[in-house]
Amino acid sequence: MASKVFKLEKSDPKVYKLIKGEETRQKNGMELIASENYVSEAVLEALGTVFTNKYSEGYPGKRYYGGQDFTDPLESLAIERAKKLFNCDHANVQPLSGAPANVAVYFSWLEPGDTVLGMDLTHGGHLTHGSPVTYMAKLFNFVRYKMKDVETGEIDYEELKKVAKKNKAKIILAGFSAYPRELDYAKFKEVADEVGAVAMADIAHIAGLIAAKILKNPFDFGFHVVTTTTHKTLRGPRGGLILSKGKVSNPLKSVEKNIENLPTLIDRSVFPGFQGGPHMNNIAAKTVAFGEALKPQFKVYARQVVKNAKAMAGELMKQGCKLVTNGTDNHLMVIDCVKSFGVNGREVEKILDLVGITTSKSTIPDDILPPYAPSGLRLGTPAMTTRGMKEKEIIQIARWIVEAVNNRENLRMIRRVKKSILEMSLQFPVPGISK
Ligand code: DSN
């Protein structure tokens, strides 16, 4: 790796300088964005290889270009590892990221105007689950479900069933990007069965926790399709993945539209339906990450992510913060900043940037403030756990967060917190970045 960067320093010093700047930013600060993580050096190495040069439209053994001696076994290995990790019949490793993965599933099963039932954005759902600002919302009819009780996070399953029946939903989508609790997959599946819909889960945030068997796997409850990104708790390169149950057949031949054929319908939807050539360097890096997630150490990591999140949530509440659902069962939590600090999430994000803690603002359930300056702030522990932090450090970080925000007008205090953050950050190196 070092020699490649050295060459870049000569050939394009401007880009080199930006890469070095980002390295320093990552090394000197703390990453608490719930959807981010640090990949291993092995994943980074696989990403920067000559596989980036190769076109491989199609699937292993069935390509539209020659020269697939090494891409075919690579993609097959990725598929096998993904199936083993998530216990399913098929894996499509080609989606470029989470949004394209979700869209490819919609196109595999829906006709224009069909209904998808997804979680409300302010209650923790994702843009691709039907936000009116997405193109998908122009094509399909997205209806929402919410939590029944924002103090516990319990979903309103009765309402969900009613809405699914009324709208003849074709996909029931369980998944989120800012919900701190476990979902009751059995209840989602029951509704899907009752209305004859596909049961789909978007596990982008919690894939690593599910692969490590720390959280429940939707496939154990009869789900048909699961989508995910590969770069969050799963700790791989940026990318998407679609997992499914059913019969796997030749993706070059069309098949009848039924639930049994979902794996093939999805393959055909990803390519040629939606995407062109897969990014084989990215698939190489995904394969390495899947291999890492299959190792016993990954289970230890994933368990610590959740322990750390619970410790952080507990300490924040002890310090007087109001958290959405009053805690967490996974890797993330959402602070109601207006109730906790009297300022919105954007302001808190900015204050924390000043001291070297990176976070992301977030809406809270039925937020009355707009998404760009919402009431909440989302925090997560996957990245700092990768750097080796345990409860002791995480509790200290929670204290610094509250200290910095409560003393935001006091420059001396802000400088002091920043110094402490830098000192602790340097004790926990980022993989792939020298000390
Ligand atoms: N942008 C991701 C997140 O932060 O949750 C989801 O796509």
Boltz pocket constraint, residues with backbone or C-beta under 6 A from the ligand:
constraints:
  - pocket:
      binder: B
      contacts: [[A, 35], [A, 98], [A, 126], [A, 177], [A, 178]]
      max_distance: 6.0
